[in-house]
Amino acid sequence: MLERLLAGVSPAVGRILEAALEKRELREREASVLLSAEGVDFFALLRAADLARSDDNGDDVSYVVVRNINFTNICYVGCTFCGFSRHREEEDAYDHPLETLLEKARDAVARGATEICIQGGIHPAKDHNHYREILLAMKREFPDIHLHAFSPEEIDFGHRKSGMELRDYLRWLMDAGLGTIPGTAAEILDDSVRSIVSPRKLATARWVEIVKAAHSIGLRSTSTLMYGHIESVEQVSAHLNLLREIQKETGGFTEFVPLGFIHERNILFNHLDARPGASMLEDLRTIAVARLFLRPWISNIQMSWVKMGPKLAQMALLAGANDFGGTLMEESISRESGSHFGENLPQEEIRRLIRAVRRTPVERSTTYEILRRFDDPANDPPSLEPEQPGELSGPARWRQASRS
């Protein structure tokens, strides 16, 4: 198998893929070589990553039933890649009251959600107490829901307002119901890039400090990367290496999620000469290199269907990814930057997409405990999605989709 896989591959790439499949740890410069792979080398990379995925995770593809809730889009950080943020005086600025957030959570629970993901802009009039109040309100009404909330940027803002020690502040949020934190606000963990894409956002060292502090008290997080803008392959490799080193030290990352830059409605592309997002090849290379470079330390590689679209997300399952992400139900950040792939992907559709590439869908928790397996589509439960006027609804709709 290995000999056939590597036939026609350049010697340098062949040696790297052989090492990865033998579970030897790749170096940064080797990741950079793979991130530039083209032609036969590219296809060998994807196949090697798929073999590694099978070895690491088998043929299960996981997903989580989750609702995203953005509690405010008022933000003055001014990231150049963002199309989501608004100033207070803008017509479409919002700052949702707690009751609105709870109503969104009620809808999510009725649709089978096990997780609520909560993030928002950095609103200058808020403080640490606001974050805690959201958690307490959610847990009062939904004690069993997992709250995945507040990026390191939000943690930094609330911590500086609180006057507490960082770990004490994080414990204070955990006591209110915080379950895990998103590993967003990472972008590229290289301050020369951050000075352009997010000049007022927390620096690399502070992001690392917050994530390590969270992991040290049992508060796990995701890990992310934003690519396809002004970064180099060497900076992506260094970013992956930093995440791997943190994971070796803490073991606190649940997964890695590469996030392609959405370019249409932001300053970074329109005024600062960023690339117009990642190509299909770049999307698949990033997934594949992440699988090979991060193993065995981070074994869950997730694609972002809202960035890539469902069809390319299926391809990512053949290039090293083992997790389809979440249903989302509501997604504002990518949409406001120009993503065209919608805000909600019902779990019935996720299962159909997974089965179409001959994999087995499994519903997971936020921390990757398997909640339900779906080995036989005939035994799938009824849909909990709200009916749409004039459309087939519930199981009839998904039965028709599965035959097409």
Number of C-alpha atoms within 10 A of each C-alpha: 5 12 9 9 18 22 13 12 19 12 12 12 21 20 13 21 28 16 14 21 17 10 14 15 17 18 13 19 13 19 25 18 16 24 25 14 19 13 8 15 23 20 19 22 29 24 19 25 28 22 20 25 26 16 11 17 16 13 15 20 25 29 25 25 24 30 27 24 23 19 18 19 23 23 18 15 18 18 21 20 25 22 21 22 24 20 16 16 9 9 8 11 16 17 15 13 11 15 12 13 17 17 11 17 24 15 15 23 19 11 19 16 22 20 25 23 20 21 21 21 21 20 20 12 7 12 17 19 12 13 21 19 14 21 21 18 17 24 17 11 12 15 12 12 18 22 24 24 28 23 24 26 22 21 23 20 18 24 21 15 13 14 11 13 11 19 17 14 19 21 17 14 21 19 13 19 24 23 21 26 25 22 25 20 22 24 24 24 24 17 15 12 17 21 13 15 24 22 16 14 19 20 19 16 11 14 22 18 14 20 25 23 18 25 21 15 14 16 19 26 28 21 25 24 22 22 24 20 22 19 19 15 19 16 19 23 24 20 20 24 18 15 22 21 14 18 19 14 12 17 18 23 29 21 21 26 23 20 25 24 26 30 24 17 19 19 18 24 20 15 9 15 11 18 18 16 20 21 13 12 14 17 25 28 25 28 26 29 28 26 30 31 25 22 22 16 17 23 21 26 26 28 31 20 23 24 24 24 15 19 10 17 25 21 18 29 26 22 27 33 31 28 29 26 23 28 24 24 21 18 18 16 18 23 19 17 19 16 21 14 15 17 20 17 18 17 23 23 17 22 24 19 19 22 19 12 12 11 20 20 27 21 23 21 18 27 16 15 11 14 12 12 15 16 14 10 15 8 8 13 11 11 18 17 18 11 11 9 7 6 9 12 15 17 16 13 14 18 14 10 12 16 6 6
